[in-house]
């Protein structure tokens, strides 16, 4: 048995000696204890330099610095590293805590593991590595190991811990029980160990069980998980994380304040551990082989402290402190006085006043959307979750995707609640004004370009097999190979205009690939002008080489430009970026029309069973108003010609300007789009009553059975690049249905409702997001009661008034779990805790694609909008506005609330859904 990780030395344990475990390169004499032990600790290296251990430096720094709690609390405290809780004594105390009746977590986790064992093991392939962060709980880990032992082949289980004895204890107990699993103990910090897995060609599943993620701040959790992903994981590797869910404060406080005071003993043991660490270090400096916790080298008098815990309900976080019972001194050992002074400027004793608290740990509790928010922030994909029977706790599965469409956004809030970040922004605006509103860089950064390029390459060169690049799954579009050249050719044309230099060679590509076809589907002879189609497309490798030259040109320009770039050049570069992002969706909905067997899934995905779940239909009221402002201000391409780019400027397409005023009557709008399950019920009702559903079955569906001729008997799946989940039996029933505008209108007429206008949809979306964000905070929560109009709530609650906030180009209050920007490669179920206005699919409106008053076509791209406008006098318009964004919409576009997208009303392939509106 040999570990598959990349390391220079592999050691096995020998029988336990009277002094404890010792490591050796010799094989174990006890055949029943077959596991490897590998020591990665810096202390295990014979040539290490003697210096102050990092944990000692952390203790000194934490005690000599006043810091805010993770999450932005204004109170400042001295701190101690949470790691101090988990020495041998701490682990024994924590094990006792897990048996307490008040401590619900262990029972919940065992419930999850026993109930969902089959589903969890199904996500772990044969011949793969299972890596547990920690030494493995005998009660919990063995449930999973037992299933792996019976259902999988070639599994190697790794346990990582910084202390050798718990590793040996765990392995000695677990290894003999599971003959079909190989066991390896890895001793060291996660940083020391995990990098050695990066070169492994085996699939990996990291287990982070318990609720240790809750001990991290939001930023800390993101950094930790992103670090694991970067250092140890490759595409399709997984992380399973235990997450303690939000619940009543009484339950949480009881869990951390048990009647036997074992939790208090556990927390106070951190001080004893700190004493042990300092006395050990001093003994090493003195050359002594022993130390004593009763010596002068100890820095704490443990009996002068008590444990105090508090729960912050808004953030969802329990905080643990060690509070001084009397004035007490923390004295540094004389042997390290010079080092302490070098670290913090003073080696004198610290005076802790009576009642002063030292912060030791937090335990975050998570909402239903927290796993999705965490995934978005780390560049991982949230695949599945398994809750316990009381919904107190869940295991969440994350997987590393081949790419992300954008760099992961920063988390500035104190929790992973999907409304916490919007609430933080709303409070910043209340306090400081509109300057606090989030903005994207005017010119997309090189990092943004590189992520977008990576997404394109995944779609065009991985998901589509190379043998299929000449396929044309939609007759109204060019074959795939056209888009391989179209995107760089369009970009090159605009870069040539931006830097006033010739086109990239071969310049003929600009003629062939500049513009695609988009004929009128109801009259194919009608089409806008488009590029000349060559008799034979260039070779794929030649187009890729051209693409690479264009990308290098953009990278060079982005690296070179500084302040002072012209507005014209910047607009050309921005236009190329958004064009590329928009065409990603075009290519994706074409791919979805391929035969599923020809699609190469970019990531392994599972779909949750339906289990009888149904969407909760609810309606939201709006008062409307007169002279509501829509559109983008201060973006006249003509007025900005020849000028320097203004800092913070927001570009938009020509149809977004100029701003316009529209009056709205009161209306109510459905909180969620219509789902696949609801639309199937509509078709079945029509089929049963009239027998005719001609033209109403969505192209986004595919028949999964032999009875496709009968809607009542058939089984439909939804087309995605990661599978075709059944509407009858999986979560796909709860996804927004993707249909044409004609099909959406048919449903609305059948239901006695209508589609929203463009202005109604925008007003509903932008006011709801801001109102819901404010309602998350205690200072506004009471005013957002059921039945009150959303815009009326804003007028009452927002101190600075809502008008100018809502007119900002970007919606800064979109919930953090919005399914855009390839957060997943498929739609997600509609939310059950409020409204969903952005993500999974665009939304049809009843508004024809008309220009705003005083519209001027772009001089840089005059046909972008004007070629598709219908005459206002035309009573049977062709193109209609869609709003929002799909799972494949770049977040720059999805968050810009002035953006206007459009499709032909009968075009059945697009990622567009709909919701209903009713009059009040």
C-alpha positions in Angstrom: 0.0 0.0 0.0 1.5 3.3 -1.1 0.0 6.8 -0.7 -0.8 8.4 -4.1 0.2 11.9 -3.0 3.4 13.6 -4.0 5.9 13.3 -1.2 9.5 12.3 -0.6 9.2 10.2 2.5 6.7 7.6 3.5 6.9 6.2 7.1 5.0 3.5 8.9 4.4 3.2 12.6 5.8 0.5 14.8 4.2 -0.9 17.9 3.6 1.7 20.6 6.6 2.2 23.0 6.2 3.0 26.7 7.0 6.6 25.8 4.3 6.9 23.2 4.3 6.5 19.4 7.4 6.8 17.4 7.8 7.0 13.7 10.0 4.7 11.7 10.8 3.7 8.2 10.3 0.1 9.2 7.1 -1.8 8.5 4.7 -2.4 11.3 5.1 -5.7 13.2 1.4 -5.8 13.9 -0.4 -6.8 10.7 -3.8 -5.7 12.1 -2.6 -2.1 12.1 -2.1 -1.6 8.4 -1.9 2.1 7.7 0.8 4.6 6.7 1.9 7.5 8.8 3.6 10.5 7.0 4.9 13.4 9.0 4.9 16.7 7.1 5.5 18.9 10.1 8.3 21.5 9.9 9.4 20.2 13.3 10.0 16.8 11.7 12.7 18.2 9.4 16.2 17.6 11.0 17.7 20.7 9.3 15.0 23.1 10.5 16.1 26.5 11.9 15.3 27.2 15.5 12.9 30.1 15.6 9.8 31.2 17.5 7.0 28.9 16.5 4.2 30.6 14.5 1.6 29.7 17.2 3.7 31.6 19.8 3.9 34.6 17.5 0.1 34.4 17.0 -0.6 34.4 20.7 1.7 37.4 21.3 0.2 39.3 18.5 -3.4 38.6 19.5 -2.9 39.6 23.1 -1.1 42.8 22.3 -3.5 44.0 19.6 -7.1 45.1 20.0 -9.1 43.8 17.0 -12.7 43.9 15.8 -14.6 40.7 15.8 -14.9 38.9 12.4 -17.8 40.5 10.5 -17.3 44.1 11.3 -18.3 44.5 15.0 -17.2 47.8 16.3 -16.2 46.4 19.7 -12.5 45.6 19.9 -10.9 42.7 21.9 -7.7 40.9 22.5 -7.7 37.5 20.8 -6.3 34.0 21.0 -5.9 31.5 18.2 -8.8 29.1 18.0 -6.3 26.3 17.4 -5.5 26.5 21.1 -8.8 24.7 21.9 -7.7 21.5 20.2 -4.8 19.9 22.1 -5.2 16.4 23.5 -7.0 17.6 26.5 -9.2 19.8 24.4 -10.1 17.0 22.0 -11.1 14.8 24.9 -13.3 17.5 26.4 -14.9 18.2 23.0 -15.6 14.5 22.6 -17.4 14.6 25.9 -19.4 17.7 24.7 -20.6 15.7 21.7 -22.5 13.3 24.0 -24.3 16.1 25.9 -28.1 16.3 25.4 -27.9 20.0 24.8 -25.3 19.6 22.0 -27.5 18.8 19.0 -24.7 18.9 16.3 -23.3 15.4 16.6 -26.7 13.7 16.6 -27.7 15.8 13.6 -24.6 14.9 11.7 -25.0 11.2 12.4 -28.6 11.5 11.3 -27.5 13.0 8.0 -24.8 10.4 7.4 -27.1 7.5 8.1 -30.1 8.9 6.1 -28.1 10.0 3.1 -25.3 7.5 3.0 -26.2 6.2 -0.4 -26.5 9.7 -2.0 -23.2 10.8 -0.5 -21.2 7.7 -1.5 -22.7 8.1 -5.0 -20.7 11.3 -5.3 -17.4 9.5 -4.5 -16.0 7.5 -7.5 -14.1 4.3 -7.4 -10.3 4.6 -7.3 -10.3 7.9 -5.6 -9.0 9.6 -2.5 -11.1 10.7 0.5 -9.2 13.3 2.6 -10.6 14.3 6.0 -9.6 17.5 7.6 -9.2 16.2 11.1 -8.3 12.8 12.6 -11.7 11.1 12.0 -14.5 10.7 14.5 -15.1 7.1 15.3 -18.9 7.7 15.6 -19.2 9.7 12.3 -16.5 8.8 9.9 -17.0 5.1 10.2 -20.5 5.4 8.9 -19.2 6.7 5.7 -16.2 4.4 5.6 -18.5 1.4 6.1 -20.5 2.4 3.0 -17.3 3.0 1.0 -15.9 -0.3 2.1 -19.0 -2.1 0.8 -19.9 0.0 -2.3 -16.6 1.3 -3.7 -13.3 -0.1 -5.0 -9.8 1.5 -4.7 -10.6 4.0 -2.0 -7.7 5.5 0.0 -8.8 7.4 3.2 -6.4 10.1 4.4 -6.8 11.9 7.8 -4.9 15.1 8.5 -4.1 16.4 11.9 -1.3 18.5 13.5 -0.9 16.1 16.4 0.3 12.6 15.9 -1.4 10.9 18.9 -5.0 11.5 17.8 -4.1 10.4 14.3 -2.7 7.1 15.6 -5.6 6.5 18.0 -8.1 7.1 15.1 -6.3 5.0 12.6 -5.6 2.2 15.0 -9.4 1.9 15.6 -10.6 2.5 12.0 -8.1 0.7 9.8 -8.7 -2.9 10.9 -12.5 -2.6 10.3 -12.5 -1.8 6.6 -10.4 -4.2 4.5 -11.3 -2.6 1.2 -10.1 0.8 2.2 -6.5 1.9 2.4 -5.6 4.2 5.3 -3.0 7.0 5.5 -2.3 9.3 8.4 -0.9 12.7 7.5 0.6 14.7 10.3 1.0 18.5 9.8 -1.0 21.6 9.1 -3.3 21.8 6.2 -0.9 24.1 4.4 2.0 21.6 4.9 0.0 18.6 3.7 -2.6 19.6 1.0 -0.2 20.9 -1.6 1.1 17.3 -2.0 -2.2 16.2 -3.5 -2.1 18.7 -6.4 -0.2 16.4 -8.7 -2.3 13.3 -8.0 -4.2 12.0 -11.0 -6.9 10.4 -8.8 -10.2 12.1 -8.1 -10.3 13.6 -4.6 -13.1 14.2 -2.1 -12.2 16.4 0.9 -14.3 15.9 4.0 -14.7 18.8 6.4 -17.3 17.4 8.7 -18.5 18.7 12.0 -19.1 22.5 11.9 -15.5 23.8 11.9 -16.2 26.2 9.0 -18.4 28.1 11.5 -15.2 29.0 13.4 -14.0 31.2 10.5 -15.1 34.7 9.6 -16.7 34.9 6.1 -13.5 36.2 4.6 -11.5 33.5 6.5 -13.8 30.7 5.3 -13.5 31.9 1.7 -9.7 32.2 1.9 -9.4 28.8 3.5 -11.6 27.0 0.9 -10.1 28.9 -2.0 -6.7 27.9 -0.6 -7.7 24.2 -0.6 -9.1 24.5 -4.1 -6.0 26.2 -5.4 -3.5 24.0 -3.6 -5.0 20.5 -3.8 -8.0 20.2 -6.2 -8.4 19.8 -9.9 -11.5 19.9 -12.0 -14.4 17.7 -10.6 -12.7 17.2 -7.3 -15.1 17.7 -4.4 -15.4 19.2 -0.9 -18.1 18.0 1.5 -18.7 20.6 4.3 -20.7 20.4 7.5 -22.8 23.6 8.1 -24.7 24.3 11.2 -28.0 26.0 10.3 -29.7 29.0 11.8 -32.3 28.2 14.5 -33.8 29.7 17.6 -31.3 31.5 19.9 -32.5 29.3 22.9 -31.4 26.1 21.2 -28.0 27.6 20.2 -27.3 29.1 23.6 -28.1 25.8 25.3 -25.7 24.0 23.1 -22.8 26.2 24.1 -23.7 26.6 27.8 -24.3 23.1 29.0 -25.5 22.3 32.5 -22.4 20.4 33.4 -20.1 23.3 32.3 -18.0 21.0 30.1 -18.1 23.7 27.4 -16.6 26.2 29.8 -13.9 23.8 30.8 -13.2 23.2 27.1 -12.8 26.9 26.3 -10.7 27.6 29.4 -8.4 24.8 28.4 -7.1 27.1 25.7 -5.3 29.0 28.4 -3.7 25.8 29.7 -2.6 24.9 26.2 -1.1 28.4 25.7 0.9 27.9 28.9 2.1 24.5 27.7 3.2 25.9 24.4 5.2 28.7 26.0 6.8 26.5 28.6 7.7 23.9 25.9 9.3 26.6 23.8 11.3 28.0 26.8 12.4 24.5 27.7 13.7 24.0 24.1 15.5 27.3 24.2 17.2 26.3 27.5 18.1 22.9 26.1 15.9 21.1 28.6 14.1 17.9 27.8 11.1 18.6 30.1 8.9 21.4 31.1 6.3 22.2 33.8 3.0 24.0 33.5 3.6 25.2 37.1 6.7 27.1 36.3 7.3 30.8 35.7 7.2 30.3 32.0 3.4 30.1 32.1 1.7 33.3 31.0 -1.9 32.7 32.3 -3.4 32.1 35.7 -6.3 30.0 34.4 -8.3 30.3 37.6 -8.6 34.0 37.1 -10.8 33.7 34.0 -14.2 32.5 33.1 -16.0 31.5 29.9 -18.7 33.8 28.4 -20.7 33.2 25.3 -23.1 35.5 23.3 -25.3 34.9 20.3 -25.7 37.6 17.6 -29.0 36.7 16.0 -28.8 39.1 13.0 -25.4 37.8 11.9 -26.2 34.2 13.0 -23.0 33.8 15.1 -22.1 32.6 18.6 -19.0 34.3 20.0 -16.9 32.8 22.8 -14.8 34.9 25.2 -12.5 34.3 28.2 -13.3 37.0 30.7 -10.9 38.2 33.5 -12.5 37.7 36.9 -10.1 40.2 38.5 -7.3 42.5 37.3 -4.6 40.1 36.2 -1.2 40.3 34.5 0.1 38.4 31.5 3.8 38.2 31.9 6.2 37.2 29.1 9.1 34.8 30.0 12.4 36.6 30.3 14.0 34.3 27.7 11.8 35.7 24.9 11.6 39.4 26.0 13.7 40.6 23.1 11.5 38.7 20.6 8.3 40.0 22.1 9.6 43.6 21.9 10.6 43.1 18.3 7.1 41.8 17.5 5.0 44.3 19.4 7.3 47.1 20.5 7.1 46.4 24.2 8.0 43.4 26.3 6.3 44.6 29.5 3.5 42.7 31.2 -0.1 43.1 30.0 -2.7 44.3 32.4 -6.1 42.8 31.9 -8.8 44.7 33.8 -11.6 42.9 35.6 -14.3 42.1 33.0 -12.0 42.5 30.0 -12.6 39.7 27.4 -10.3 37.8 25.2 -12.0 36.6 22.1 -11.3 32.9 21.3 -13.8 31.6 18.7 -17.0 32.1 16.7 -19.5 29.6 15.6 -21.4 30.8 12.5 -24.9 29.5 11.7 -26.0 29.3 8.1 -29.1 30.1 6.2 -30.7 28.1 3.3 -28.8 30.0 0.6 -25.4 30.1 2.5 -23.9 27.3 0.6 -24.6 29.0 -2.8 -23.2 32.3 -1.5 -20.1 30.5 -0.2 -19.6 28.7 -3.6 -19.9 32.0 -5.5 -17.2 33.5 -3.3 -14.7 30.7 -3.7 -15.1 29.8 -7.4 -16.6 26.4 -6.5 -19.9 25.1 -7.7 -22.6 24.0 -5.1 -23.8 20.6 -6.3 -26.0 19.1 -3.5 -26.9 19.3 0.1 -28.2 16.8 2.6 -30.1 18.1 5.7 -30.9 16.2 8.9 -34.5 15.3 9.8 -35.0 18.5 11.9 -33.3 20.8 9.3 -30.8 21.9 12.0 -27.7 20.9 10.1 -26.6 20.0 6.6 -23.7 18.5 4.6 -23.1 20.5 1.4 -21.2 19.2 -1.6 -19.0 21.6 -3.6 -17.1 20.7 -6.7 -14.3 22.5 -8.6 -15.5 23.5 -12.0 -13.3 23.8 -15.1 -13.8 27.6 -15.1 -15.7 30.5 -13.7 -17.0 33.3 -15.8 -15.7 36.1 -13.5 -13.2 36.4 -10.7 -15.0 35.5 -7.4 -16.4 38.6 -5.8 -15.2 39.8 -2.4 -17.3 39.2 0.6 -17.7 42.4 2.7 -20.6 41.3 5.0 -20.6 39.4 8.3 -22.5 36.3 7.2 -23.3 34.2 4.1 -26.9 35.1 4.3 -27.9 36.0 0.7 -29.2 39.4 1.8 -26.4 40.4 4.2 -24.2 41.9 1.5 -27.1 44.0 0.0 -28.0 45.1 3.5 -24.5 46.2 4.2 -24.5 48.3 1.0 -27.9 49.8 1.8 -26.7 50.9 5.2 -23.6 52.4 3.6 -25.8 54.4 1.3 -28.0 55.5 4.2 -24.9 56.6 6.1 -22.6 58.0 3.4 -24.8 58.5 0.3 -24.5 57.1 -3.2 -20.7 57.1 -3.2 -21.0 53.8 -1.4 -22.8 52.2 -4.3 -20.8 49.4 -5.8 -19.3 49.9 -9.2 -17.5 47.7 -11.7 -14.3 49.1 -13.4 -15.3 51.0 -16.5 -12.9 49.0 -18.6 -13.0 45.3 -17.8 -9.8 44.2 -16.2 -7.4 41.7 -17.7 -8.5 39.2 -15.0 -12.1 39.6 -16.1 -11.1 39.0 -19.7 -9.1 35.9 -18.8 -12.0 34.4 -16.9 -14.4 35.1 -19.8 -11.9 33.6 -22.3 -11.6 30.5 -20.1 -15.4 30.1 -20.1 -15.5 30.4 -23.9 -12.8 27.8 -24.3 -14.6 25.4 -21.9 -17.8 25.8 -23.9 -16.4 25.8 -27.5 -13.5 23.5 -27.1 -14.5 21.1 -24.3 -18.2 20.8 -24.1 -18.5 20.7 -27.9 -16.4 17.9 -29.2 -14.0 19.0 -31.9 -15.7 16.7 -34.4 -19.0 18.7 -33.9 -17.6 22.2 -34.6 -19.1 22.2 -38.1 -22.5 21.1 -36.8 -25.5 23.5 -37.0 -28.1 22.4 -34.4 -30.3 25.5 -35.1 -30.9 26.1 -38.8 -31.4 29.8 -38.2 -27.8 30.1 -37.0 -24.3 29.6 -38.4 -22.4 26.4 -37.4 -20.4 26.4 -34.3 -17.1 27.1 -36.1 -18.4 30.6 -37.1 -18.5 31.6 -33.4 -14.9 30.4 -33.0 -13.9 33.2 -35.4 -16.7 35.7 -34.8 -15.9 36.6 -31.3 -12.2 37.4 -31.9 -12.9 39.1 -35.2 -15.5 41.5 -33.7 -13.1 42.2 -30.8 -10.2 42.8 -33.2 -12.2 45.3 -35.2 -12.9 47.3 -32.1 -9.4 47.0 -30.8 -8.1 48.3 -34.1 -10.3 51.3 -33.7 -9.2 51.7 -30.0 -5.5 51.7 -30.7 -5.7 53.1 -34.2 -3.7 50.2 -35.7 -4.3 47.7 -38.5 -6.4 44.6 -38.1 -4.8 41.4 -36.9 -3.8 39.0 -39.7 -5.4 37.5 -41.6 -7.5 40.6 -42.1 -9.9 38.6 -44.3 -11.3 37.0 -41.1 -12.9 40.4 -40.2 -14.8 40.2 -43.5 -16.0 36.6 -42.9 -16.6 36.6 -39.2 -17.7 40.2 -38.3 -21.5 39.6 -38.1 -23.7 36.5 -37.9 -27.2 35.8 -39.2 -30.5 36.3 -37.4 -33.3 35.9 -39.9 -37.0 36.6 -39.1 -38.3 33.1 -38.1 -41.7 33.9 -39.4 -40.4 35.2 -42.8 -36.9 33.7 -43.5 -36.3 36.0 -46.4 -36.1 39.0 -44.0 -32.8 39.4 -42.3 -30.4 42.2 -41.4 -27.1 42.5 -43.2 -24.4 40.0 -42.2 -20.9 39.0 -43.1 -20.0 37.2 -46.3 -20.1 33.4 -45.8 -16.9 31.8 -47.2 -17.2 28.8 -49.5 -15.2 26.8 -46.9 -14.6 27.7 -43.3 -10.9 28.1 -42.3 -9.2 25.3 -40.4 -9.9 25.1 -36.7 -6.2 25.4 -35.8 -5.8 28.5 -38.0 -8.8 30.2 -36.3 -7.4 29.3 -32.9 -4.1 30.8 -33.8 -5.8 34.0 -34.9 -7.9 34.1 -31.7 -4.7 33.8 -29.7 -3.1 36.7 -31.5 -6.2 38.8 -30.8 -6.2 37.9 -27.2 -2.5 38.8 -26.9 -3.3 42.1 -28.5 -6.0 42.8 -25.9 -3.8 41.7 -23.0 -1.0 44.0 -24.2 -3.4 47.0 -24.4 -4.9 46.3 -21.0 -1.4 46.0 -19.4 -0.2 49.2 -21.1 -3.1 51.7 -20.7 -3.0 54.0 -17.7 -5.1 57.0 -16.7 -5.9 59.3 -19.5 -7.3 56.8 -22.0 -9.9 58.3 -24.3 -13.6 57.5 -23.8 -13.8 56.3 -27.4 -11.0 53.7 -27.0 -12.5 52.6 -23.7 -15.9 52.2 -25.2 -14.5 50.1 -28.0 -12.8 47.7 -25.5 -15.9 47.6 -23.3 -18.1 46.9 -26.3 -15.9 43.9 -27.3 -16.1 42.5 -23.8 -19.9 42.6 -23.5 -20.3 41.3 -27.1 -18.2 38.3 -26.1 -20.2 37.8 -22.9 -23.5 38.0 -24.7 -22.5 35.6 -27.5 -21.5 33.0 -24.8 -25.2 32.7 -24.2 -26.0 32.4 -27.9 -23.5 29.6 -28.2 -24.8 27.9 -25.1 -28.5 27.7 -26.2 -27.3 26.3 -29.5 -25.3 23.6 -27.7 -28.4 22.7 -25.7 -30.1 21.7 -29.0 -27.4 19.1 -29.7 -28.0 15.4 -29.1 -27.3 15.0 -25.3 -24.9 12.1 -26.1 -22.7 14.5 -28.0 -22.3 17.0 -25.2 -19.3 16.6 -23.0 -20.3 17.7 -19.5 -18.0 20.3 -18.0 -18.6 19.1 -14.4 -20.3 16.2 -12.7 -23.6 17.2 -11.3 -26.4 15.6 -9.4 -30.1 16.7 -9.3 -32.1 16.5 -6.1 -35.2 14.3 -6.1 -38.5 16.2 -6.3 -40.1 14.4 -3.4 -43.4 16.1 -3.9 -42.1 19.6 -3.5 -44.2 22.4 -5.1 -43.5 26.1 -5.6 -45.2 28.5 -3.2 -47.3 30.9 -5.3 -47.3 34.4 -3.8 -47.9 37.9 -5.1 -46.2 41.2 -4.4 -48.0 44.6 -4.5 -46.6 47.8 -6.0 -48.2 51.3 -6.0 -46.4 52.3 -9.2 -46.2 56.1 -9.6 -45.8 58.9 -12.1 -42.7 59.9 -13.9 -40.6 57.0 -12.8 -37.1 57.2 -14.4 -35.7 54.4 -16.5 -32.5 54.1 -18.6 -28.9 55.2 -18.4 -27.9 58.8 -17.8 -24.8 60.6 -19.0 -23.6 58.1 -21.6 -24.0 59.9 -24.8 -21.4 58.4 -27.2 -21.5 61.6 -29.3 -21.1 64.0 -26.4 -18.1 62.0 -25.2 -16.3 61.8 -28.5 -12.7 63.0 -28.3 -12.9 63.4 -24.5 -10.8 61.6 -21.8 -12.6 58.8 -20.0 -14.2 60.0 -16.7 -13.4 58.0 -13.6 -16.4 55.8 -12.6 -18.2 56.2 -15.9 -20.7 53.4 -16.8 -21.0 52.4 -20.5 -24.3 51.1 -22.0 -25.5 50.1 -25.4 -27.3 52.7 -27.5 -30.8 51.4 -26.6 -30.2 52.1 -22.9 -30.1 55.9 -23.4 -31.3 58.5 -23.0 -33.2 58.3 -19.7 -37.0 58.2 -20.0 -39.9 58.8 -17.7 -42.8 56.3 -17.5 -45.9 56.3 -15.2 -47.2 53.0 -13.8 -50.6 52.1 -12.4 -50.7 49.9 -9.2 -50.1 46.2 -10.0 -49.2 43.0 -8.3 -46.6 40.6 -9.7 -46.0 36.9 -9.0 -43.0 36.4 -6.7 -41.6 33.6 -8.8 -41.4 32.7 -12.5 -43.5 29.8 -13.8 -41.8 26.5 -13.3 -41.4 23.5 -15.6 -43.8 21.6 -13.4 -46.4 24.3 -13.6 -46.0 24.6 -17.4 -46.3 20.8 -17.8 -49.5 20.9 -15.8 -50.8 23.6 -18.2 -50.0 21.5 -21.2 -51.6 18.4 -19.7 -54.8 20.5 -18.9 -54.9 21.7 -22.5 -54.3 18.2 -23.9 -57.0 16.8 -21.7 -59.6 19.5 -22.7 -58.9 20.3 -26.3 -56.3 17.7 -27.3 -54.1 20.3 -29.0 -50.9 21.7 -27.8 -49.3 22.5 -31.2 -46.4 24.8 -30.9 -46.5 24.9 -27.0 -44.1 22.2 -26.0 -40.8 24.0 -25.1 -37.6 23.4 -27.1 -35.8 23.5 -23.8 -37.4 20.0 -23.0 -36.5 16.6 -24.4 -38.5 13.4 -24.3 -37.1 10.8 -22.0 -39.5 7.9 -22.7 -41.3 6.0 -25.3 -44.7 7.7 -24.6 -43.7 11.1 -26.0 -46.8 11.2 -28.1 -48.9 11.6 -25.0 -48.3 14.5 -22.6 -50.3 12.8 -19.9 -48.1 9.7 -20.1 -44.7 11.1 -21.2 -41.7 11.9 -19.2 -39.8 15.1 -20.2 -36.3 16.2 -19.2 -34.8 19.6 -19.3 -31.9 20.2 -21.6 -28.6 21.2 -19.9 -24.9 20.6 -20.6 -24.7 18.4 -17.5 -27.7 16.1 -18.1 -31.4 16.0 -18.8 -33.1 15.8 -15.4 -36.7 14.6 -15.4 -39.5 17.1 -14.7 -41.5 14.2 -13.2 -39.0 13.2 -10.5 -36.2 15.8 -10.0 -35.7 19.4 -8.9 -36.0 20.3 -12.6 -39.8 20.6 -12.0 -39.0 23.6 -9.8 -36.8 25.3 -12.3 -38.1 28.3 -14.3 -39.5 27.0 -17.6 -37.7 28.3 -20.7 -40.1 29.2 -23.5 -40.8 31.6 -26.4 -42.8 34.7 -25.8 -45.7 33.2 -27.7 -45.7 30.2 -25.4 -45.5 32.5 -22.3 -48.5 34.5 -23.6 -50.5 31.3 -24.1 -50.0 30.3 -20.5 -50.8 33.9 -19.2 -54.0 33.9 -21.2 -55.0 30.5 -19.9 -54.4 31.6 -16.3 -56.4 34.9 -16.8 -53.3 37.0 -16.1 -50.7 38.8 -18.4 -47.0 39.3 -18.8 -45.4 42.4 -17.1 -44.4 45.4 -19.2 -40.7 46.2 -19.2 -41.2 49.1 -16.9 -43.2 47.0 -14.4 -40.6 44.3 -14.3 -37.7 46.8 -13.8 -39.7 48.7 -11.1 -40.6 45.4 -9.3 -37.1 44.0 -9.4 -35.1 47.1 -8.3 -37.5 48.1 -5.6 -37.9 44.6 -4.2 -34.1 44.0 -4.0 -33.5 47.2 -2.0 -36.6 46.8 0.2 -35.7 43.1 0.9 -32.2 44.0 1.8 -33.3 46.7 4.2 -35.9 44.3 5.7 -33.1 41.9 6.7 -31.8 44.4 9.3 -33.4 44.9 12.6 -33.8 48.6 12.0 -36.2 48.2 9.1 -37.5 44.6 9.5 -40.8 45.4 11.2 -41.9 47.6 8.3 -41.8 44.9 5.7 -44.9 43.1 6.7 -47.0 40.9 4.4 -49.5 42.8 2.2 -47.6 46.2 2.2 -46.6 47.5 -1.2 -42.8 47.2 -1.8 -42.4 50.7 -3.2 -44.5 52.2 -0.3 -42.2 50.5 2.2 -39.2 52.1 0.6 -40.7 55.6 0.6 -41.4 55.2 4.3 -38.2 53.5 5.4 -35.3 54.8 3.4 -34.2 58.0 5.1 -32.6 59.5 2.0 -35.4 58.6 -0.3 -35.4 55.7 -2.8 -35.6 57.6 -6.1 -31.9 58.4 -6.8 -30.8 55.1 -5.4 -33.0 53.2 -7.8 -31.7 55.2 -10.8 -28.2 53.9 -10.4 -26.9 51.9 -13.4 -26.0 48.9 -11.3 -28.4 47.1 -8.9 -26.3 46.9 -5.8 -28.8 44.9 -3.9 -29.1 41.7 -5.9 -29.1 38.7 -3.5 -25.7 37.1 -3.3 -27.0 33.7 -4.4 -28.4 34.9 -7.7 -27.8 32.2 -10.3 -25.9 34.2 -12.9 -22.3 34.2 -14.1 -22.1 30.4 -14.3 -22.8 30.0 -10.6 -24.1 26.7 -11.9 -24.4 25.2 -15.4 -28.2 24.9 -15.2 -31.2 26.7 -13.7 -32.0 26.3 -10.0 -35.3 25.9 -8.2 -37.2 29.1 -7.6 -36.8 30.5 -4.1 -39.3 29.7 -1.4 -38.3 32.5 1.0 -39.4 35.6 -1.0 -39.1 36.7 -4.6 -36.6 35.8 -7.3 -36.0 38.5 -9.9 -32.6 37.6 -11.3 -30.9 34.4 -12.4 -31.5 31.0 -14.0 -33.3 32.6 -17.0 -34.2 35.9 -18.6 -37.8 37.0 -18.3 -40.2 37.9 -21.1 -42.1 41.1 -21.0 -45.0 42.3 -23.1 -43.0 45.3 -24.3 -41.9 45.4 -28.0 -38.3 46.4 -28.6 -38.7 50.1 -29.2 -36.2 52.8 -28.7 -36.5 55.4 -26.0 -37.4 59.0 -27.1 -34.5 60.9 -28.6 -32.6 57.6 -29.3 -29.4 57.9 -31.4 -27.8 54.8 -32.9 -24.2 54.1 -31.9 -21.7 55.4 -34.4 -19.4 52.5 -33.4 -22.0 49.8 -34.0 -25.0 51.5 -35.7 -26.9 48.2 -36.3 -26.7 46.8 -32.8 -30.2 48.0 -31.9 -31.6 49.8 -34.9 -31.7 46.7 -37.1 -34.1 45.0 -34.7 -36.5 47.8 -33.8 -40.1 47.3 -34.9 -42.2 50.2 -36.0 -44.4 51.6 -33.2 -47.2 51.6 -35.7 -46.8 47.8 -36.2 -49.5 46.0 -34.2 -47.8 42.7 -34.6 -44.2 43.3 -33.4 -41.4 40.8 -33.9 -39.0 41.5 -31.1 -39.8 41.8 -27.4 -37.8 42.8 -24.4 -36.5 40.3 -21.9 -35.1 41.4 -18.6 -33.0 40.0 -15.8 -30.4 37.4 -16.7 -29.8 33.7 -17.0 -27.4 31.3 -15.3 -25.0 32.1 -18.3 -25.3 35.9 -18.1 -22.1 37.7 -17.1 -22.7 39.5 -13.8 -21.7 42.9 -15.3 -24.7 42.6 -17.6 -27.1 41.0 -15.1 -26.4 43.6 -12.5 -26.8 46.6 -14.8 -30.5 47.3 -14.4 -30.5 49.6 -17.5 -29.5 46.8 -19.8 -32.2 45.8 -22.4 -32.1 42.4 -24.1 -34.5 41.2 -26.8 -35.4 38.2 -28.8 -38.0 37.4 -31.5 -41.3 36.5 -29.9 -41.5 33.1 -31.4 -37.8 32.1 -31.0 -38.0 28.9 -28.9 -34.4 28.3 -28.0 -33.4 31.1 -25.7 -32.9 30.9 -21.9 -36.0 33.0 -21.1 -38.9 32.3 -18.7 -41.8 34.5 -17.6 -43.9 35.5 -14.6 -47.4 36.8 -14.3 -48.9 40.2 -13.5 -52.4 41.1 -12.2 -54.2 44.4 -11.8 -55.0 45.8 -8.4 
